[in-house]
Amino acid sequence: MDRISIAKLQKNTVTIHPDIISLFDIYASHIRPSMGSRNIEMEQNRVFFRPTLFIKEKTVWSMVNNFELYYSLKLFSIDQKLVRKDVSISSISEEQLVSGIPFYELVDIIARYKKLLDIKLIYTCLNEILTISMNQALFNKNTFPITTFCQLININEQTYHKRSSESVL
């Protein structure tokens, strides 16, 4: 595993791998805006404790996980203390890409901030994204039922149904 500064990463052409763009969109559109600045700061600190996986193709690095790192790389006004820090990176091949890595990272984030999030909207988005083959690979099922989602984020199904379909902020 190598280490690289965020400043050096910014100089590379870093993209989100096409297979996980929809998961990143959920993070950027429905999770991060509801987290609040203190929680975002905690997520930015977590960036340094989890290895970031890339598929490197010539001059483009396709990021496979670490949603907050990618979000931070694309910010125009990134904190200068953050830019100087190093992150752990590892290169994998296209064949090694496992959809479970980014999916479960996103689920972990949802579980941490479930009280702040519109979990019904997030479930709907995830359910639209997950194909039969993805569901088979992740859960050995053809569908992504609400019960499975609730188990993953550690709530009971009654709690899910009682929540309004708006952010709880």
C-alpha positions in Angstrom: 0.0 0.0 0.0 1.4 3.4 -1.0 0.8 6.8 0.5 0.2 10.0 -1.5 -0.7 13.5 -0.5 -4.1 14.9 -1.4 -2.2 17.7 -3.2 -0.5 15.2 -5.5 -3.8 13.3 -6.0 -5.4 16.6 -7.1 -2.8 16.9 -9.9 -3.8 13.5 -11.3 -6.8 12.9 -13.4 -9.0 11.2 -10.8 -12.5 10.1 -11.6 -15.1 7.9 -10.0 -15.2 4.4 -11.5 -18.3 4.2 -13.9 -19.7 1.3 -11.9 -20.1 3.4 -8.8 -21.1 6.8 -10.1 -24.7 6.2 -9.0 -23.5 5.4 -5.5 -21.4 8.5 -5.4 -24.4 10.5 -6.6 -26.5 9.3 -3.7 -23.7 10.3 -1.3 -23.3 13.8 -2.9 -27.0 14.5 -3.4 -28.8 12.9 -0.5 -26.3 12.2 2.3 -23.6 14.8 2.5 -25.9 17.8 2.3 -27.8 16.5 5.4 -24.7 15.6 7.5 -23.8 19.1 8.9 -20.3 20.6 9.1 -19.2 18.7 12.2 -20.1 15.3 10.7 -18.5 16.2 7.4 -15.3 17.1 9.3 -15.5 13.6 10.9 -15.9 12.0 7.5 -12.9 13.9 6.2 -10.9 12.5 9.1 -12.0 9.0 8.3 -10.5 9.4 4.8 -7.1 8.9 6.3 -7.9 5.7 8.0 -9.3 3.7 5.1 -7.3 2.7 2.1 -8.5 4.2 -1.2 -8.6 1.8 -4.2 -7.9 2.9 -7.7 -8.0 1.3 -11.1 -5.2 3.0 -13.0 -5.5 3.3 -16.7 -2.7 5.3 -18.4 -3.3 8.9 -17.1 -6.7 8.3 -15.5 -7.2 7.0 -12.0 -10.7 5.6 -11.4 -11.5 5.7 -7.7 -13.4 2.7 -6.4 -14.2 3.8 -2.9 -13.7 6.7 -0.3 -16.6 9.0 -1.4 -15.6 11.9 0.9 -12.0 11.9 -0.5 -13.3 12.2 -4.1 -15.8 14.9 -3.0 -12.9 16.8 -1.3 -10.6 16.4 -4.4 -13.2 18.1 -6.5 -13.8 21.0 -4.2 -12.4 24.3 -5.4 -11.7 25.6 -1.9 -10.2 22.7 -0.1 -8.7 23.2 3.4 -4.9 23.7 3.1 -4.3 21.4 6.1 -6.2 18.7 4.3 -4.2 19.1 1.1 -0.9 18.3 2.8 -2.1 15.1 4.4 -1.3 11.7 3.0 -3.8 9.0 2.2 -3.2 5.3 1.7 -3.9 4.1 -1.8 -3.8 0.8 -3.6 -4.1 -0.1 -7.2 -6.4 -2.9 -8.3 -7.3 -4.3 -11.7 -10.7 -4.0 -13.4 -11.2 -7.7 -12.6 -10.6 -7.2 -8.9 -13.4 -4.6 -8.7 -16.0 -5.8 -6.3 -19.2 -3.8 -6.1 -19.6 -4.7 -2.4 -16.7 -2.4 -1.4 -18.3 0.9 -2.4 -21.8 -0.3 -1.6 -21.0 -1.3 2.0 -18.9 1.9 2.5 -22.0 3.9 1.5 -24.2 1.7 3.8 -21.8 2.3 6.7 -22.1 6.1 6.2 -25.9 5.8 6.0 -25.9 3.8 9.2 -23.8 6.5 11.0 -26.1 9.4 10.0 -29.5 7.6 9.6 -31.1 10.0 12.1 -30.3 12.9 9.8 -31.1 11.4 6.5 -34.2 10.7 4.4 -33.7 7.0 4.5 -36.8 6.3 2.4 -35.4 8.4 -0.4 -32.0 6.7 -0.1 -33.6 3.3 -0.1 -35.6 4.1 -3.2 -32.4 5.4 -5.0 -30.4 2.3 -4.0 -33.3 0.0 -5.0 -33.3 1.6 -8.5 -29.5 1.2 -8.9 -29.2 -2.4 -7.8 -29.7 -4.8 -10.6 -30.6 -8.5 -10.2 -27.0 -9.5 -10.7 -25.8 -6.9 -8.2 -28.4 -8.1 -5.6 -27.3 -11.7 -6.3 -23.6 -10.8 -5.7 -24.4 -8.7 -2.6 -27.2 -10.7 -0.9 -27.8 -13.9 -2.8 -31.3 -12.5 -3.6 -32.9 -11.1 -6.8 -34.2 -8.0 -5.0 -33.2 -5.5 -2.4 -36.1 -5.6 0.2 -36.7 -3.0 2.8 -36.0 -5.6 5.5 -32.5 -6.0 4.2 -31.9 -2.3 4.0 -33.1 -1.9 7.6 -30.8 -4.7 8.8 -27.9 -3.1 7.0 -28.4 0.3 8.7 -29.4 -1.3 12.0 -33.0 -0.1 12.4 -36.2 -2.1 12.5 -38.7 -2.0 9.7 -41.3 -0.2 11.9 -38.8 2.7 12.4 -38.3 2.8 8.6 -42.1 3.0 8.0 -42.6 5.6 10.7 -40.1 8.0 9.3 -41.3 10.7 7.0 -40.0 10.9 3.5 -38.2 14.2 4.2 -34.9 14.9 5.8 -35.1 14.9 9.6 -33.0 18.0 10.1 
